Amino acid sequence: MADRPTQPNAIPQAFDSLKAEDESAWFDRVFVSPPNFETIAGPGSVIVFGEQGTGKTALKMALMRRARPPGVEPTHLVVEWHPPRLLADSRPSQAARACVDQALSASALAVLQHLSRWPAAYGRAPLFARDILHWFVRQHVIGTPEFVLSLLEEQGTLEGIDLARRLLTQPAHEVLNAQASESEVMNQLAVAVNRMGLAGIWLIMEGLEPWAEAQDPGLTSMLTGLLSMLALFEVRGLSMKLILPTTLEATLVSCPAVSRLRLHPVLLTWDAVTLKWLVEARLAALAGRDSFALNELCDAPEFADWLTKYGGLVPRGWLELAHTIVRQYLLNHDTRPLTADEWEEAWHNDPPMLRIDIPASRVYLGYFEVKDLKMAQYRLLRYLYLNHTRFCTRSELYYRVHLNMTREPTPEDDDYQEQKNWGGTIDTLIWRLRKAIESDPESPIYIVSDRGRGVQLRHAR
């Protein structure tokens, strides 16, 4: 791991947020590239698919830093593209048209952002390139000059803001006529960007997770139509970096526009070695040191295997689990690693959360999927999960889960049975479920019994 600047207690929140958008001030110190980052950051267009928690927002930020290194002139014009949220009854063609218009507007704003920070780039461009940039800004920037300038003031120089004001308010020469296609427009922009000294344009889109999670009606058809219209942007010097949820992969990869646009599909994946480096980068930032090995946090032999199993191969999973151990480490007020006993106590008090994807009938402990549950075990766990805020009596579990009845019978009912006839059945089912879920079925932390109250599922969300 590369050395990092030493600054004691520089980042006490290194394990608190776990949201890349909240970490921009110290992102460079804690970011570790996924194994296929160089493929994604290459000159070609890619469509990246990633599961929740795999670091899609961090990937977008890293791409932007690759093209716009802090403190030096950018290598590319970076266009952050956020497609507008559209009404459910919008036609795919209408939705795609609105998205393309927004992409043009975002490109014009990116031009102004670049020139407000690096105005000399405009001066060294030939006259025809300056005319193109001026015309493009006047045609496609959305908002009043005052509003747009307010967006530029924080990062721009005085000379750059003055240049942006002139581009926004002074008449521009008509470079293209009103009937020019988007392809012609973007081709002209790419030429002008190149003559400013930039290698090209990166169009980066990320942030559709809320749409996919909400199962937004028409999202897939809108994206399919959008990809078709993005052929208008297929010009020399422009690369698209589309970062999308994995739930959209099956539909979009088969979309003809993906192959026509030469959008190379990439799955955002991680391995245990890289995830170990990622955790260690956070630990180093937390300690204000150049490096911090994982075994300095905890010397339990099983610690790394525990992270690998319950964190999955997902950055957020590893960081959430490590956070549990970091809290205990900080409570010790010294520099020694946690012992095996301290580690066991820490994670038993705050274990990986149990979650069930009800529609898919999938069970997770942290980011580890529990497989091979028998149907009876799954039905019991699902019932406990849906009622995890309370204790469920054994009779309730026998009648409503094992027998799948809608109610518990009373002694006066014909289908009532004495507990001695079914007690062993439900106890065996609970035991078998514990063997499938618990690390130590003799000392359960998830499926907890209380004499006289029943059974409750703990650590569920």
C-alpha positions as CSV (number, residue, x, y, z in Angstrom):
1,M,0.0,0.0,0.0
2,A,1.4,3.4,-0.9
3,D,2.5,5.7,1.9
4,R,0.2,8.4,2.9
5,P,0.8,11.7,4.7
6,T,0.9,11.4,8.4
7,Q,-1.6,13.6,10.3
8,P,-2.7,12.3,13.7
9,N,-6.4,11.9,14.2
10,A,-6.9,13.3,10.7
11,I,-10.0,11.3,9.8
12,P,-11.9,10.0,12.9
13,Q,-14.9,9.4,10.7
14,A,-13.1,7.0,8.3
15,F,-15.5,4.2,9.2
16,D,-18.6,6.2,10.0
17,S,-20.3,7.4,6.8
18,L,-19.2,4.8,4.2
19,K,-20.7,7.0,1.5
20,A,-18.2,8.2,-1.1
21,E,-20.2,11.4,-1.6
22,D,-19.5,12.4,2.0
23,E,-15.7,11.7,1.8
24,S,-14.6,14.0,-1.0
25,A,-12.2,15.9,1.3
26,W,-10.1,12.8,2.1
27,F,-11.2,10.5,-0.7
28,D,-7.7,10.2,-2.2
29,R,-6.3,8.8,1.1
30,V,-8.8,6.0,1.4
31,F,-9.7,5.0,-2.1
32,V,-8.4,1.7,-3.4
33,S,-9.0,0.9,-7.0
34,P,-11.1,-2.2,-7.9
35,P,-9.0,-4.8,-9.9
36,N,-10.5,-3.8,-13.2
37,F,-10.2,-0.1,-12.8
38,E,-7.8,0.4,-15.6
39,T,-10.2,-1.2,-18.0
40,I,-12.9,1.1,-16.9
41,A,-10.7,4.2,-17.0
42,G,-9.4,3.3,-20.4
43,P,-10.1,5.3,-23.6
44,G,-13.1,3.2,-24.6
45,S,-16.8,3.5,-23.6
46,V,-18.0,1.2,-20.9
47,I,-21.2,0.3,-19.2
48,V,-20.3,-0.8,-15.6
49,F,-22.8,-2.9,-13.6
50,G,-22.4,-3.2,-9.8
51,E,-24.3,-4.6,-6.9
52,Q,-25.3,-2.4,-4.0
53,G,-22.3,-1.6,-1.8
54,T,-19.7,-2.4,-4.5
55,G,-18.6,1.2,-4.7
56,K,-20.3,2.6,-7.8
57,T,-20.2,6.2,-6.5
58,A,-16.6,5.9,-5.4
59,L,-15.8,4.6,-8.9
60,K,-17.4,7.6,-10.4
61,M,-15.4,9.9,-8.2
62,A,-12.2,8.1,-9.0
63,L,-12.8,8.4,-12.7
64,M,-13.4,12.1,-12.3
65,R,-10.1,12.4,-10.4
66,R,-8.3,10.4,-13.1
67,A,-9.5,12.9,-15.7
68,R,-9.3,16.0,-13.4
69,P,-6.3,15.4,-11.0
70,P,-6.4,17.9,-8.1
71,G,-4.3,20.9,-8.5
72,V,-3.3,20.4,-12.2
73,E,-5.0,21.0,-15.5
74,P,-7.4,18.2,-16.5
75,T,-6.6,15.7,-19.1
76,H,-10.3,15.4,-20.3
77,L,-13.4,17.4,-20.2
78,V,-15.6,15.6,-17.6
79,V,-19.3,15.8,-18.0
80,E,-21.3,14.7,-15.0
81,W,-24.6,13.5,-16.4
82,H,-27.6,13.0,-14.1
83,P,-30.6,11.9,-16.2
84,P,-33.8,13.7,-15.0
85,R,-36.4,11.7,-13.1
86,L,-39.3,11.3,-15.4
87,L,-43.0,10.7,-15.0
88,A,-44.2,7.1,-15.1
89,D,-46.4,7.8,-18.1
90,S,-43.6,9.4,-20.1
91,R,-43.1,7.7,-23.5
92,P,-39.6,6.0,-23.9
93,S,-38.8,8.3,-26.9
94,Q,-39.9,11.4,-24.9
95,A,-37.9,10.3,-21.9
96,A,-34.8,9.6,-24.0
97,R,-35.1,13.0,-25.7
98,A,-35.2,14.7,-22.3
99,C,-32.1,12.8,-21.2
100,V,-30.2,13.8,-24.3
101,D,-31.1,17.4,-23.9
102,Q,-29.9,17.2,-20.3
103,A,-26.6,15.6,-21.5
104,L,-26.1,18.6,-23.8
105,S,-26.8,21.0,-21.0
106,A,-24.4,19.2,-18.7
107,S,-21.7,19.3,-21.4
108,A,-22.1,23.1,-21.8
109,L,-21.8,23.5,-18.0
110,A,-18.7,21.3,-18.0
111,V,-17.2,23.6,-20.6
112,L,-17.8,26.6,-18.4
113,Q,-16.5,24.9,-15.3
114,H,-13.3,24.0,-17.1
115,L,-12.8,27.5,-18.5
116,S,-13.7,29.2,-15.2
117,R,-10.9,27.3,-13.6
118,W,-8.4,27.2,-16.5
119,P,-9.1,30.3,-18.6
120,A,-5.7,30.1,-20.4
121,A,-7.0,27.0,-22.2
122,Y,-9.5,29.2,-24.1
123,G,-6.8,31.7,-25.0
124,R,-4.5,29.2,-26.6
125,A,-7.3,27.6,-28.7
126,P,-7.5,28.8,-32.3
127,L,-10.3,31.3,-33.1
128,F,-12.6,28.7,-34.7
129,A,-12.4,26.5,-31.6
130,R,-13.3,29.5,-29.4
131,D,-16.3,30.2,-31.7
132,I,-17.5,26.7,-31.3
133,L,-17.2,26.8,-27.5
134,H,-18.9,30.1,-27.3
135,W,-21.8,29.0,-29.6
136,F,-22.2,25.7,-27.7
137,V,-22.5,27.4,-24.3
138,R,-25.1,29.9,-25.6
139,Q,-27.1,27.2,-27.2
140,H,-27.2,24.6,-24.4
141,V,-26.6,26.1,-21.0
142,I,-29.8,26.1,-18.9
143,G,-30.4,28.9,-16.4
144,T,-29.8,32.6,-16.1
145,P,-26.2,33.9,-16.4
146,E,-26.4,34.9,-12.7
147,F,-27.5,31.4,-11.6
148,V,-24.8,29.7,-13.7
149,L,-22.1,32.0,-12.5
150,S,-23.1,31.3,-8.9
151,L,-22.3,27.6,-9.6
152,L,-18.9,28.5,-10.9
153,E,-17.7,31.0,-8.2
154,E,-16.4,28.5,-5.6
155,Q,-13.9,26.8,-8.0
156,G,-13.3,29.5,-10.6
157,T,-10.6,32.2,-10.8
158,L,-11.4,35.8,-11.2
159,E,-10.2,35.7,-14.8
160,G,-12.1,32.5,-15.4
161,I,-15.4,33.9,-14.0
162,D,-15.0,37.0,-16.2
163,L,-14.5,34.7,-19.2
164,A,-17.6,32.6,-18.3
165,R,-19.6,35.8,-17.9
166,R,-18.7,37.0,-21.5
167,L,-19.5,33.6,-23.0
168,L,-22.9,33.6,-21.3
169,T,-23.9,37.1,-22.2
170,Q,-22.2,38.1,-25.4
171,P,-23.7,37.1,-28.8
172,A,-22.0,34.1,-30.5
173,H,-21.2,33.5,-34.1
174,E,-23.6,30.9,-35.6
175,V,-21.3,27.9,-36.0
176,L,-24.0,25.4,-37.0
177,N,-27.5,26.0,-38.1
178,A,-30.6,25.1,-36.1
179,Q,-31.2,21.8,-38.0
180,A,-27.7,20.4,-37.1
181,S,-27.9,17.0,-35.5
182,E,-26.6,16.2,-32.0
183,S,-23.9,14.1,-33.6
184,E,-22.7,17.2,-35.6
185,V,-22.9,19.3,-32.5
186,M,-20.9,16.9,-30.3
187,N,-18.4,16.4,-33.1
188,Q,-17.7,20.1,-33.2
189,L,-17.4,20.2,-29.4
190,A,-15.0,17.3,-29.4
191,V,-12.8,19.1,-31.9
192,A,-12.8,22.3,-29.9
193,V,-12.0,20.5,-26.7
194,N,-9.1,18.8,-28.4
195,R,-7.8,22.1,-29.6
196,M,-7.9,23.4,-26.0
197,G,-5.3,20.8,-25.2
198,L,-7.6,18.1,-23.7
199,A,-7.5,14.4,-24.8
200,G,-11.2,14.2,-25.1
201,I,-14.6,14.2,-23.4
202,W,-15.7,11.7,-20.7
203,L,-19.5,11.5,-20.3
204,I,-20.0,9.9,-16.8
205,M,-23.4,8.8,-15.6
206,E,-24.1,7.3,-12.2
207,G,-26.9,7.6,-9.6
208,L,-29.8,5.5,-11.0
209,E,-29.8,3.3,-7.8
210,P,-33.0,5.0,-6.4
211,W,-34.8,4.4,-9.7
212,A,-33.9,0.7,-9.7
213,E,-34.7,0.2,-6.0
214,A,-38.1,1.8,-6.4
215,Q,-38.7,-0.3,-9.5
216,D,-39.6,2.9,-11.3
217,P,-42.1,2.1,-14.1
218,G,-40.7,2.4,-17.5
219,L,-37.0,2.7,-16.3
220,T,-35.8,-0.1,-18.5
221,S,-37.6,1.0,-21.6
222,M,-36.4,4.6,-21.0
223,L,-32.8,3.5,-20.7
224,T,-33.1,1.3,-23.8
225,G,-34.4,4.2,-25.7
226,L,-31.8,6.4,-24.2
227,L,-29.0,4.1,-25.3
228,S,-30.4,4.1,-28.8
229,M,-30.3,7.9,-28.9
230,L,-26.8,8.0,-27.5
231,A,-25.7,6.9,-30.9
232,L,-26.0,10.6,-31.6
233,F,-23.0,11.1,-29.3
234,E,-20.8,8.5,-31.0
235,V,-18.1,10.8,-32.1
236,R,-14.3,10.7,-32.1
237,G,-12.9,11.9,-28.8
238,L,-16.0,11.2,-26.7
239,S,-16.1,8.2,-24.3
240,M,-19.1,7.2,-22.2
241,K,-18.7,5.8,-18.7
242,L,-22.2,4.6,-17.6
243,I,-22.3,3.1,-14.1
244,L,-25.6,1.3,-13.4
245,P,-27.1,-1.2,-10.9
246,T,-26.7,-4.9,-11.7
247,T,-30.5,-5.2,-11.7
248,L,-30.5,-3.5,-15.2
249,E,-27.7,-5.8,-16.6
250,A,-29.8,-8.5,-18.2
251,T,-32.0,-6.2,-20.2
252,L,-29.4,-3.6,-21.2
253,V,-26.6,-5.9,-22.2
254,S,-28.9,-7.5,-24.8
255,C,-29.9,-4.1,-26.1
256,P,-28.7,-3.6,-29.7
257,A,-27.5,-0.1,-28.9
258,V,-24.9,-1.4,-26.4
259,S,-23.1,-3.3,-29.2
260,R,-23.7,-0.6,-31.7
261,L,-22.2,2.0,-29.4
262,R,-19.3,-0.3,-28.6
263,L,-20.2,0.0,-24.9
264,H,-18.0,-2.6,-23.3
265,P,-20.0,-4.3,-20.4
266,V,-17.9,-4.5,-17.2
267,L,-18.9,-6.1,-13.9
268,L,-17.6,-4.2,-10.9
269,T,-16.0,-6.9,-8.9
270,W,-13.5,-7.2,-6.0
271,D,-11.2,-9.8,-4.5
272,A,-10.2,-10.5,-0.9
273,V,-6.7,-9.1,-1.3
274,T,-7.9,-5.7,-2.7
275,L,-10.6,-5.5,0.0
276,K,-7.9,-6.1,2.7
277,W,-6.0,-3.1,1.2
278,L,-9.2,-1.0,1.3
279,V,-9.7,-1.7,5.0
280,E,-6.1,-1.0,5.7
281,A,-6.2,2.3,3.9
282,R,-9.1,3.4,6.2
283,L,-7.2,2.2,9.3
284,A,-4.1,4.2,8.2
285,A,-6.3,7.3,7.8
286,L,-7.9,6.7,11.1
287,A,-4.6,6.4,12.9
288,G,-2.9,9.2,11.0
289,R,-0.2,6.9,9.8
290,D,1.3,5.9,6.5
291,S,0.2,2.3,6.8
292,F,-1.8,0.1,9.1
293,A,-1.8,-3.7,8.7
294,L,-5.0,-5.7,9.4
295,N,-3.4,-7.8,12.0
296,E,-2.6,-4.7,14.0
297,L,-6.3,-4.2,14.5
298,C,-7.0,-7.8,15.5
299,D,-4.6,-10.8,15.9
300,A,-7.4,-13.5,16.0
301,P,-6.4,-16.1,13.4
302,E,-10.1,-16.2,12.2
303,F,-10.5,-12.5,11.8
304,A,-9.6,-12.3,8.1
305,D,-11.7,-15.3,7.3
306,W,-14.7,-13.8,9.1
307,L,-14.4,-10.6,7.1
308,T,-14.2,-12.6,3.9
309,K,-17.2,-14.7,4.7
310,Y,-19.6,-12.2,6.2
311,G,-18.4,-9.2,4.2
312,G,-18.7,-11.0,0.9
313,L,-16.6,-9.6,-1.9
314,V,-18.2,-6.2,-1.3
315,P,-16.4,-3.1,0.0
316,R,-19.4,-1.9,2.1
317,G,-19.6,-5.3,3.7
318,W,-16.0,-5.4,4.8
319,L,-16.1,-1.8,6.0
320,E,-19.3,-2.4,8.0
321,L,-17.8,-5.4,9.7
322,A,-14.4,-3.7,10.3
323,H,-16.3,-0.8,11.9
324,T,-17.5,-3.1,14.7
325,I,-14.0,-4.2,15.5
326,V,-12.6,-0.6,15.2
327,R,-15.0,0.6,17.8
328,Q,-13.8,-2.0,20.3
329,Y,-10.2,-1.3,19.4
330,L,-10.6,2.4,20.1
331,L,-12.2,1.6,23.5
332,N,-9.0,-0.1,24.6
333,H,-7.2,3.2,24.5
334,D,-3.9,1.6,23.5
335,T,-2.1,0.4,20.4
336,R,-2.3,-3.4,20.8
337,P,-4.5,-5.5,18.5
338,L,-7.6,-7.1,19.9
339,T,-7.2,-10.6,21.2
340,A,-9.2,-13.5,19.9
341,D,-11.5,-13.3,23.0
342,E,-12.0,-9.5,22.6
343,W,-12.8,-10.0,18.9
344,E,-15.3,-12.7,19.6
345,E,-17.0,-10.6,22.3
346,A,-17.1,-7.6,20.0
347,W,-18.8,-9.3,17.1
348,H,-21.1,-11.3,19.2
349,N,-22.4,-8.0,20.7
350,D,-22.7,-6.5,17.2
351,P,-22.9,-9.4,14.7
352,P,-23.6,-9.2,11.0
353,M,-27.2,-8.3,10.5
354,L,-29.6,-10.9,9.2
355,R,-31.7,-9.9,6.2
356,I,-34.2,-11.7,4.0
357,D,-34.9,-10.7,0.4
358,I,-38.6,-11.7,0.7
359,P,-39.4,-11.5,-3.1
360,A,-36.4,-13.6,-4.0
361,S,-36.5,-15.9,-0.9
362,R,-32.8,-15.3,-0.2
363,V,-31.3,-15.1,3.3
364,Y,-28.2,-13.0,4.1
365,L,-25.9,-12.7,7.2
366,G,-24.1,-9.5,6.5
367,Y,-23.2,-9.9,2.8
368,F,-23.0,-13.7,3.1
369,E,-25.9,-15.6,1.5
370,V,-27.1,-18.5,3.6
371,K,-28.0,-21.3,1.1
372,D,-29.3,-24.9,1.4
373,L,-32.0,-24.0,3.9
374,K,-34.8,-26.6,3.9
375,M,-38.3,-25.3,3.1
376,A,-39.5,-25.8,6.7
377,Q,-36.4,-23.9,8.0
378,Y,-36.9,-21.0,5.6
379,R,-40.6,-20.7,6.5
380,L,-39.8,-20.6,10.2
381,L,-37.0,-18.0,9.7
382,R,-39.2,-15.9,7.4
383,Y,-42.0,-15.9,10.1
384,L,-39.6,-14.9,12.8
385,Y,-38.1,-12.2,10.5
386,L,-41.5,-10.7,9.8
387,N,-42.3,-10.7,13.5
388,H,-38.8,-9.9,14.9
389,T,-39.9,-7.1,17.1
390,R,-41.6,-9.6,19.5
391,F,-41.3,-13.1,21.0
392,C,-43.3,-15.8,19.1
393,T,-44.7,-18.6,21.3
394,R,-43.9,-22.2,20.4
395,S,-47.5,-22.9,19.9
396,E,-47.8,-20.0,17.5
397,L,-44.8,-21.4,15.5
398,Y,-46.3,-24.9,15.4
399,Y,-49.7,-23.9,14.2
400,R,-49.0,-20.9,12.0
401,V,-45.7,-22.0,10.6
402,H,-45.4,-25.8,10.8
403,L,-49.1,-26.5,10.0
404,N,-49.5,-23.2,8.0
405,M,-52.8,-22.4,9.8
406,T,-54.2,-18.8,9.9
407,R,-54.8,-18.9,13.6
408,E,-54.0,-20.8,16.8
409,P,-56.8,-23.1,17.9
410,T,-58.1,-23.1,21.5
411,P,-58.7,-26.2,23.6
412,E,-62.3,-26.1,22.6
413,D,-61.4,-26.5,18.8
414,D,-61.3,-29.8,17.1
415,D,-57.9,-29.2,15.6
416,Y,-56.3,-28.3,19.0
417,Q,-53.4,-30.5,20.1
418,E,-51.7,-30.9,23.5
419,Q,-48.1,-29.5,23.6
420,K,-46.7,-32.9,24.5
421,N,-47.8,-34.1,21.0
422,W,-45.9,-31.3,19.1
423,G,-43.3,-29.8,21.4
424,G,-40.5,-32.1,20.1
425,T,-41.4,-31.3,16.5
426,I,-41.0,-27.5,16.9
427,D,-37.9,-27.8,19.1
428,T,-36.2,-29.9,16.5
429,L,-37.1,-27.4,13.7
430,I,-35.7,-24.6,15.8
431,W,-32.5,-26.5,16.5
432,R,-32.0,-27.4,12.8
433,L,-32.5,-23.7,11.9
434,R,-29.9,-22.7,14.5
435,K,-27.4,-25.2,13.1
436,A,-27.9,-23.5,9.7
437,I,-27.7,-19.9,10.9
438,E,-25.7,-19.7,14.1
439,S,-21.9,-20.0,14.4
440,D,-22.5,-21.8,17.8
441,P,-26.0,-23.3,18.0
442,E,-25.4,-24.0,21.7
443,S,-25.0,-20.2,22.3
444,P,-27.4,-18.6,19.8
445,I,-27.2,-14.9,19.1
446,Y,-29.9,-14.7,16.3
447,I,-32.6,-17.2,17.3
448,V,-33.0,-16.6,21.0
449,S,-35.4,-18.4,23.4
450,D,-36.8,-17.2,26.6
451,R,-38.7,-19.6,28.9
452,G,-42.3,-18.6,29.1
453,R,-42.1,-16.0,26.3
454,G,-41.1,-18.0,23.2
455,V,-38.6,-17.4,20.4
456,Q,-37.3,-14.1,18.9
457,L,-35.1,-13.3,16.0
458,R,-32.4,-10.8,17.0
459,H,-30.1,-8.7,14.9
460,A,-32.5,-8.5,11.9
461,R,-33.2,-5.7,9.5
